[in-house]
Amino acid sequence: MNLILNSDSYKYSHFAQYPPETAAISAYIEARPGGKHDHVLFFGLQMFLKDYLSRKITMADVDEAEEMITAHGLPFHREGFETIVTRHDGHFPLLIEALPEGMVAPTGTPLVQVRNTDPDFFWLPTFIETALLRAVWYPSTVATVSHGARQIIAASLERTCDAPDDVLPFRLHDFGARGATSLEQAGIGGVAHLVSFMGTDTVSALVYARRFYHEQMAGFSIPAAEHSTMTSWGEDRETEAYRNMLTQFAGPGKLVAVVSDSYDLYRAVKTIWGEELKAEVEASGGTLVVRPDSGDATRVPVDTVQMLGEIFGFSINAKGYKVLNPAVRVIQGDGVTPETIRLILGRLEDKGWSAENIAFGMGAGLLQKVNRDTLRFAMKANARLDDDGQWHGINKNPKTDPGKASKRYRQAVVRENGKLLAMPLKDIGERENLLQPVWQDGELLVDWTFAEIRERAASNK
């Protein structure tokens, strides 16, 4: 991808719109208050820095961009882009600062800040808004949704499970790859989910964790059936289809998931798993994970847990909640959202069941049903450096929508009384600025590992 063409059409005329005395423009990215969450888990910038911003532009890129943009009806700043090639070896002369990835911040906190490092390129920080904002809002939003689901599940496990920390990492599984719009989106969104969990069926997420965050294996999965592999046996051989899953994959310490609603879930659980194959399930020494995949997503999985409890038995843990026989568990992978997770776990608790009896698979609700407005992400200019060396604060403050008011002056983020606080950089005094330089003039300055990011997210720091 030609980096010069990774922008919006109107951006190409902006080089001629700033005051003539401008030497630098600063801009920042935040999730504005008023979205679906009051916090954001910052993640994903490093992928953009490594995969896009590290690419040098060439004279061939300049030629291609000039031909396309002028034909498109816009002015093209050929001199500026040629100078990037000749003076800066093809690298954009920018300084990018960011919070450490994995940090959980209140909405309204600057996550990223960018400025130019060469006064001839005051127009460049806002030129890359399209690419930079997209690189931040999507993975950070998915990471925040996943982290929010983790908090819901963790709270239920804490109330109902004897060893919640052992169970939590595999309670939410990513089923979203096929619902993503591209392989890249699946990889970016999928790895964002893995900040908070370790279960995934999105293979591209594993690739992205390895390629951009030094994590050799970020997530895990188990053998699982789909409807095609079950229905290909025919309804009259449904029992044989299930028995084949046990024969092929079950064993001591192993898990195998079997979708069981191809025809009649309740009959499958009660008659096939509960009678015909009950002895084989128990003798395997592993765990059968029954997957209901249709019907009322807040009722059917609860019914499934109850039926399996009646058939295979259960124990009572130290917190007084029922735990299924280790031979069986349930995973709900249809219609899962943070709201349905909360409802299902609440209903299980009301009936005396521990949250450890069920796991969740989340698809479109995790990777696809989000947009920039989910967390009200925006990138706005906040300061202008004049050629006299003075920074001047700039911002928008529309009377028709005060919620869109932006921050004035170069920003800093400090920690006060354990909480993150945004303030103008000029007012920071001796306090530590958590916005750290991560990229300058083509050089990656910080290279976070996935392990560091996970640890930071888990500690909410």
Beta strands, then each sheet from edge to edge (+ up, - down):
strand 1: 22-31
strand 2: 39-41
strand 3: 94-98
strand 4: 104-106
strand 5: 112-116
strand 6: 172-174
strand 7: 199-200
strand 8: 255-259
strand 9: 287-291
strand 10: 314-316
strand 11: 322-324
strand 12: 328-332
strand 13: 358-362
strand 14: 377-386
strand 15: 391-393
strand 16: 411-416
strand 17: 419-424
strand 18: 436-440
strand 19: 443-444
sheet 1: 15+ 14- 1+ 5- 3+ 18- 19+
sheet 2: 2+ 4-
sheet 3: 7+ 6+ 13+ 12+ 9+ 8+
sheet 4: 10+ 11-
sheet 5: 16+ 17-
end
